[in-house]
Amino acid sequence: MQHSFFFDGNEKRIAWIIQSSDSKIEQMREQVDIYLNKVTKEQSKLIALHVGLFWGIRRFIVKNNDQVKIMIDDKSLGDYLLQNKKCTDELVKTRIHFINQLIIQRKLKTDLEFIAPEENYVSKLI
């Protein structure tokens, strides 16, 4: 199955939308205490991507070998995800590692699609 995966976050919340041809599931979470008011926008977005992808797999929405189009509105995050751009931020490096681990373990076929911030539907949830 093919899914479009939208995500966003800030210092207080993370959110994601998993959309397929027959469903659209919206989720929002408060940042956990260790991150609440302590993370940057970039860090928060990666937390949202990681948590949302893991949640989608646990809820059997995203299954092994599914195609997931990651809708990204931040070029720097795209550089980390696409090109393994070097980063000194440990939180960013750890999240990228976990995201890649989920993709490999579940044999997901992923594509990144860059969108304008106003096209990121999940932003209204946070």
C-alpha positions in Angstrom: 0.0 0.0 0.0 1.1 3.6 -0.6 1.0 6.2 2.2 1.7 9.9 2.3 3.2 10.8 5.7 3.0 14.4 6.9 4.6 15.5 10.2 5.4 18.6 12.2 6.4 19.6 15.7 7.4 22.4 18.0 8.7 22.7 21.5 5.3 21.7 23.0 3.8 19.2 20.5 4.3 16.7 17.7 1.8 15.6 15.1 1.5 13.5 12.0 -1.0 12.4 9.4 -0.8 9.1 7.5 -2.9 9.3 4.4 -3.6 6.6 1.9 -6.2 6.3 -1.0 -8.9 5.1 1.4 -8.0 6.7 4.8 -6.5 9.7 6.6 -5.4 9.3 10.2 -4.4 12.4 12.2 -2.5 12.1 15.5 -1.1 14.7 17.9 0.9 14.3 21.1 2.3 16.6 23.7 6.1 16.5 23.9 7.3 14.2 26.6 8.8 15.9 29.7 12.5 15.4 28.6 11.8 17.4 25.4 9.1 19.8 26.5 10.3 23.4 25.8 13.8 22.0 25.3 13.9 21.0 21.6 14.4 23.1 18.4 11.9 23.1 15.6 14.2 20.8 13.6 14.6 18.3 16.4 10.9 18.3 17.1 10.0 17.5 13.5 12.4 14.5 13.5 10.8 13.3 16.8 7.4 13.6 15.1 8.6 11.6 12.1 10.2 8.9 14.3 7.2 8.6 16.7 4.6 8.8 13.9 6.3 6.2 11.8 6.7 3.9 14.8 3.1 4.5 15.8 1.9 3.7 12.2 3.8 0.4 12.2 2.5 -0.6 15.7 -1.1 0.2 14.6 -0.6 -1.9 11.4 -1.4 1.1 9.3 2.1 0.9 7.8 3.0 -2.7 7.0 6.2 -4.4 5.8 7.1 -3.5 2.2 4.7 -0.6 2.0 5.5 2.5 0.1 5.8 5.6 2.3 6.1 9.1 0.7 7.6 11.4 3.4 6.2 14.9 2.9 8.9 17.2 4.1 8.7 21.0 4.4 12.3 21.6 5.6 15.2 21.4 3.3 17.8 20.8 6.0 15.9 17.8 7.3 15.7 16.5 3.7 19.5 16.8 3.5 19.9 14.7 6.6 17.5 12.1 5.4 18.6 11.9 1.8 22.3 12.6 1.9 23.3 11.5 5.4 24.5 15.1 5.8 26.9 15.3 8.8 25.4 16.7 11.9 26.8 17.5 15.4 23.4 17.5 17.1 23.2 14.2 18.9 19.4 14.2 19.1 19.1 14.7 15.3 21.7 12.0 14.7 19.9 9.6 17.0 16.5 10.2 15.4 17.8 9.8 11.9 19.4 6.5 13.0 16.1 5.2 14.4 14.1 6.4 11.4 16.5 4.6 9.0 16.4 1.5 11.2 12.6 1.3 11.0 12.7 1.8 7.2 15.3 -1.0 6.8 13.7 -3.4 9.3 10.2 -3.1 7.8 11.6 -3.0 4.2 9.7 0.2 3.5 10.0 1.8 0.1 10.4 5.5 0.9 10.5 8.7 -1.1 10.9 12.2 0.1 8.6 14.8 -1.4 9.4 18.4 -0.7 6.4 20.6 0.0 5.9 24.2 0.9 5.2 24.8 4.6 1.6 25.9 3.8 1.0 22.5 2.1 1.9 20.7 5.4 -1.6 19.8 6.5 -0.4 18.5 9.9 0.8 22.0 11.0 -2.8 22.9 11.9 -2.7 20.1 14.6 0.1 21.7 16.6 
